[in-house]
Amino acid sequence: MVEIDGFNIAYEKIGHGMDIVLIIPEALGTVRSQFRQQFDTDHDGCLDFDCFTFVSVDLPGWGQSRQQQQQQQQERPYGPKILDDDAVRCDKLMNKLGYNEYSIYGFGIGGQIAILMSQKFGPRIKSMILHGTATYSNEKFLQNYRKLRDTECWNDSVMLSQYKLVYNNDIDLIAYLWNKYIDLAVNKFGEYYPDGLLMTNAIASNNDRHSKIYHCPSLILYGDQDDFIDMEQITYLANNLPNNRLIIFKKCGHHLHQEDPIKFKNIVEKFLLENFWNDKNCLY
């Protein structure tokens, strides 16, 4: 746990390799809940701890970062700059840990933060992996988020089980945190980023963001049965983010890394080690 800008930020460092990778989980999650297979040394899908050092972060208000001093609960600081502030805090964490260059793996909202970090901190970001990431608001985006707001209607046992693990089976707390996250995405994301996260005019209009995007090598991962993020978002991302490769996992959903952990391991490690492949898109 480290203090950054008045927030206690929980993190975990796993592995001892020379390649440094920051992992930003999906909303409410932690690396141990959302990436159990990838960090289980008894599982064939476990990532290579000799090649990589992984630094996972719990965003403010979620996971272990929800715990403040004297056991008080730290709420997530929602507002117009929440994602930009997350990006700054994540980079400050890496600075505190002594890492001047690193790659980023962002899952869902973590991918949104990764994009902002690549814009803000340029050459410090060696590469990034964007997993199931939406970058703009439209009617389909709103429909998908509204559909998943009510946790009582979830048919995705993976999501519910991983959140129970993090929040001690407190269903009411999970629903409270999830509803606040969904409400922000539905009601404010389009307002805060009317041109999306990739548009240079949106970047230039914000005083603390760069007018020039640094085009680090990027890998986009998507499951073709993802009920949360639709293919239109991913196609837009692949067509508008320079220097990227899109890989679609067949018969997988939002949690493709749990559904096909061996292929996930091979693809992620290959990309991180080589940074970028020559071919553009691939269907697995």
C-alpha positions as CSV (number, residue, x, y, z in Angstrom):
1,M,0.0,0.0,0.0
2,V,1.3,3.4,-0.9
3,E,-0.2,6.9,-0.6
4,I,-0.6,8.8,-3.8
5,D,-2.4,12.2,-3.9
6,G,-4.1,11.5,-0.6
7,F,-5.3,8.0,-1.5
8,N,-4.0,4.7,-0.2
9,I,-3.3,2.6,-3.3
10,A,-3.0,-1.1,-3.0
11,Y,-0.8,-2.9,-5.4
12,E,0.9,-6.3,-5.8
13,K,4.2,-7.1,-7.5
14,I,4.5,-10.6,-9.0
15,G,7.5,-12.1,-10.8
16,H,11.1,-11.0,-11.1
17,G,11.7,-10.6,-14.9
18,M,13.2,-7.6,-16.6
19,D,10.0,-6.7,-18.6
20,I,7.8,-4.6,-16.4
21,V,4.0,-4.8,-16.9
22,L,1.4,-2.7,-15.1
23,I,-2.0,-4.5,-14.9
24,I,-5.1,-2.4,-14.4
25,P,-8.1,-4.7,-13.8
26,E,-11.7,-4.3,-14.9
27,A,-14.1,-2.4,-12.7
28,L,-14.2,-3.3,-9.0
29,G,-11.7,-6.1,-9.6
30,T,-8.2,-7.1,-8.5
31,V,-5.6,-9.2,-10.3
32,R,-6.1,-12.1,-7.9
33,S,-9.8,-12.2,-8.5
34,Q,-9.9,-11.6,-12.2
35,F,-6.6,-13.3,-13.3
36,R,-6.4,-16.3,-11.0
37,Q,-5.2,-18.7,-13.7
38,Q,-2.6,-16.3,-14.9
39,F,-1.0,-16.1,-11.5
40,D,-1.5,-19.6,-10.3
41,T,1.9,-21.4,-10.7
42,D,0.1,-24.8,-10.8
43,H,-2.0,-23.8,-13.8
44,D,-0.7,-24.2,-17.4
45,G,-1.9,-20.7,-18.2
46,C,0.3,-19.1,-15.6
47,L,2.4,-16.2,-17.0
48,D,6.2,-16.4,-17.0
49,F,7.5,-14.8,-13.8
50,D,11.1,-15.2,-15.0
51,C,10.6,-13.0,-18.0
52,F,8.1,-10.5,-16.5
53,T,7.5,-8.5,-13.4
54,F,3.8,-7.7,-13.1
55,V,2.5,-4.8,-11.0
56,S,-1.2,-5.0,-10.4
57,V,-3.1,-2.0,-9.0
58,D,-6.5,-1.7,-7.2
59,L,-8.0,1.6,-8.3
60,P,-9.1,4.0,-5.6
61,G,-12.4,2.9,-4.0
62,W,-12.1,-0.7,-5.2
63,G,-10.5,-3.8,-3.9
64,Q,-7.9,-3.4,-1.2
65,S,-7.6,0.3,-2.1
66,R,-11.1,0.7,-0.6
67,Q,-9.6,0.3,2.9
68,Q,-8.4,3.6,4.4
69,Q,-6.7,4.3,7.7
70,Q,-8.5,3.1,10.8
71,Q,-10.6,0.8,8.7
72,Q,-12.6,3.6,7.1
73,Q,-14.0,2.9,3.7
74,Q,-12.4,5.0,0.9
75,E,-15.0,5.9,-1.7
76,R,-14.1,6.1,-5.4
77,P,-13.6,9.8,-6.3
78,Y,-16.0,10.1,-9.2
79,G,-16.0,13.3,-11.3
80,P,-15.2,14.7,-14.7
81,K,-11.5,13.8,-14.5
82,I,-11.8,10.4,-12.8
83,L,-10.1,8.4,-15.6
84,D,-7.4,11.1,-16.2
85,D,-6.7,11.1,-12.4
86,D,-6.5,7.3,-12.4
87,A,-4.0,7.5,-15.2
88,V,-1.8,10.0,-13.3
89,R,-2.0,8.0,-10.1
90,C,-1.0,4.7,-11.9
91,D,2.0,6.4,-13.4
92,K,3.0,7.9,-10.0
93,L,2.8,4.4,-8.6
94,M,5.2,3.1,-11.2
95,N,7.5,6.1,-10.5
96,K,7.4,5.3,-6.8
97,L,8.4,1.7,-7.5
98,G,11.3,2.9,-9.6
99,Y,10.1,2.0,-13.1
100,N,10.9,4.5,-15.8
101,E,9.5,2.4,-18.7
102,Y,6.8,-0.2,-18.6
103,S,4.0,-1.8,-20.6
104,I,0.3,-1.8,-19.6
105,Y,-2.3,-4.4,-19.6
106,G,-5.8,-2.8,-19.3
107,F,-9.0,-4.8,-18.9
108,G,-12.2,-2.9,-19.5
109,I,-12.0,0.4,-17.7
110,G,-8.3,-0.5,-17.2
111,G,-7.9,-0.2,-21.0
112,Q,-9.4,3.2,-21.0
113,I,-6.9,4.3,-18.4
114,A,-4.1,2.7,-20.4
115,I,-5.0,4.8,-23.4
116,L,-4.9,8.0,-21.4
117,M,-1.6,7.0,-19.9
118,S,-0.1,6.4,-23.4
119,Q,-1.3,10.0,-24.3
120,K,0.0,11.6,-21.1
121,F,3.3,9.8,-20.6
122,G,4.4,9.0,-24.1
123,P,7.7,7.2,-24.4
124,R,7.5,5.8,-20.9
125,I,4.9,3.4,-22.1
126,K,6.6,0.6,-24.1
127,S,3.4,-1.1,-25.3
128,M,-0.1,-1.7,-24.2
129,I,-2.7,-4.4,-24.3
130,L,-6.4,-3.4,-24.4
131,H,-8.8,-6.1,-23.4
132,G,-12.5,-5.6,-24.0
133,T,-12.2,-1.8,-24.0
134,A,-14.8,0.8,-25.1
135,T,-13.6,4.2,-26.1
136,Y,-16.7,6.2,-26.9
137,S,-20.4,6.4,-25.9
138,N,-23.3,5.6,-28.3
139,E,-26.7,4.1,-28.0
140,K,-25.4,0.5,-28.1
141,F,-22.9,1.3,-25.4
142,L,-25.6,2.7,-23.2
143,Q,-27.9,-0.3,-23.8
144,N,-25.2,-2.8,-22.9
145,Y,-24.3,-1.0,-19.7
146,R,-28.0,-0.5,-18.6
147,K,-28.7,-4.2,-19.3
148,L,-26.0,-5.2,-16.8
149,R,-26.7,-2.7,-14.1
150,D,-28.9,-4.9,-12.0
151,T,-26.6,-7.5,-10.3
152,E,-29.6,-9.6,-9.5
153,C,-30.1,-10.3,-13.2
154,W,-26.5,-11.3,-13.9
155,N,-26.2,-14.7,-15.6
156,D,-22.4,-14.4,-15.6
157,S,-21.3,-16.5,-12.6
158,V,-17.7,-15.5,-13.4
159,M,-18.3,-11.9,-12.6
160,L,-20.3,-12.5,-9.5
161,S,-17.9,-15.0,-8.0
162,Q,-14.9,-12.8,-8.5
163,Y,-16.5,-9.9,-6.9
164,K,-17.6,-12.0,-3.9
165,L,-14.0,-13.0,-3.5
166,V,-12.9,-9.4,-3.3
167,Y,-15.7,-8.0,-1.1
168,N,-16.2,-10.9,1.4
169,N,-19.5,-12.1,-0.2
170,D,-21.1,-8.7,0.6
171,I,-23.7,-8.7,-2.2
172,D,-25.1,-5.3,-1.1
173,L,-21.7,-3.7,-1.3
174,I,-21.0,-5.2,-4.7
175,A,-24.3,-3.9,-6.0
176,Y,-23.6,-0.4,-4.5
177,L,-20.2,-0.2,-6.1
178,W,-21.3,-1.6,-9.4
179,N,-24.3,0.6,-9.7
180,K,-22.2,3.7,-9.1
181,Y,-19.8,2.6,-11.8
182,I,-22.5,1.8,-14.3
183,D,-24.4,5.1,-13.6
184,L,-21.2,7.1,-14.3
185,A,-20.6,5.2,-17.6
186,V,-24.2,5.7,-18.7
187,N,-24.8,9.2,-17.6
188,K,-21.4,10.9,-17.7
189,F,-18.9,9.1,-20.0
190,G,-20.3,10.7,-23.2
191,E,-20.3,14.1,-21.5
192,Y,-16.8,13.8,-20.1
193,Y,-15.4,12.5,-23.4
194,P,-17.8,13.6,-26.1
195,D,-15.4,12.8,-28.9
196,G,-14.2,9.5,-27.3
197,L,-10.8,8.7,-25.9
198,L,-8.9,8.6,-29.2
199,M,-9.8,11.9,-30.8
200,T,-6.9,14.4,-30.9
201,N,-9.2,17.4,-30.8
202,A,-10.6,16.1,-27.5
203,I,-7.1,15.7,-26.2
204,A,-6.0,19.2,-27.3
205,S,-9.0,20.8,-25.6
206,N,-8.0,19.4,-22.2
207,N,-5.2,21.5,-20.7
208,D,-3.5,18.6,-18.9
209,R,-3.5,16.2,-21.9
210,H,-1.1,16.1,-24.8
211,S,-2.2,17.3,-28.2
212,K,-0.1,14.6,-29.8
213,I,-0.8,10.9,-29.2
214,Y,2.3,8.7,-28.7
215,H,1.7,5.6,-30.8
216,C,3.1,2.8,-28.7
217,P,2.6,-0.8,-30.1
218,S,-0.8,-2.0,-29.0
219,L,-2.6,-5.3,-28.9
220,I,-6.4,-5.4,-28.8
221,L,-8.1,-8.5,-27.4
222,Y,-11.7,-9.3,-27.8
223,G,-14.0,-12.3,-27.3
224,D,-16.6,-12.6,-30.1
225,Q,-19.3,-13.5,-27.6
226,D,-18.7,-10.5,-25.4
227,D,-22.1,-9.3,-24.1
228,F,-20.6,-6.2,-22.5
229,I,-18.6,-4.6,-25.3
230,D,-19.9,-4.9,-28.8
231,M,-17.8,-5.5,-31.9
232,E,-18.5,-2.0,-33.3
233,Q,-16.4,-0.5,-30.4
234,I,-13.6,-2.9,-31.1
235,T,-13.6,-2.2,-34.9
236,Y,-13.5,1.5,-34.2
237,L,-10.6,1.0,-31.8
238,A,-8.6,-1.1,-34.3
239,N,-9.3,1.3,-37.2
240,N,-8.3,4.5,-35.2
241,L,-5.6,3.4,-32.8
242,P,-2.3,3.5,-34.7
243,N,0.3,0.7,-34.5
244,N,-2.1,-2.0,-33.2
245,R,-3.0,-5.6,-33.8
246,L,-6.5,-7.0,-33.1
247,I,-6.9,-10.6,-32.0
248,I,-10.4,-12.0,-31.7
249,F,-11.0,-15.1,-29.5
250,K,-13.7,-17.3,-31.0
251,K,-16.4,-18.6,-28.7
252,C,-15.2,-16.5,-25.8
253,G,-16.8,-13.7,-23.9
254,H,-15.6,-10.7,-21.9
255,H,-13.5,-13.0,-19.7
256,L,-11.6,-14.6,-22.6
257,H,-8.5,-15.0,-20.5
258,Q,-10.4,-17.3,-18.2
259,E,-12.1,-19.2,-21.0
260,D,-9.0,-19.8,-23.0
261,P,-6.0,-19.3,-20.7
262,I,-3.4,-21.2,-22.7
263,K,-3.9,-19.2,-25.9
264,F,-4.2,-16.0,-23.8
265,K,-0.8,-16.7,-22.2
266,N,0.9,-17.5,-25.5
267,I,-0.5,-14.4,-27.3
268,V,0.2,-11.9,-24.4
269,E,3.7,-13.2,-23.7
270,K,4.6,-13.1,-27.4
271,F,3.4,-9.6,-27.8
272,L,5.1,-8.3,-24.7
273,L,8.4,-9.9,-25.7
274,E,8.3,-8.9,-29.3
275,N,6.2,-5.7,-28.8
276,F,4.6,-5.9,-32.2
277,W,4.0,-8.4,-35.0
278,N,4.0,-7.6,-38.7
279,D,0.5,-9.0,-39.5
280,K,-2.5,-6.9,-38.7
281,N,-5.4,-9.0,-37.5
282,C,-6.0,-12.6,-36.4
283,L,-8.9,-14.8,-35.5
284,Y,-8.2,-17.5,-32.9
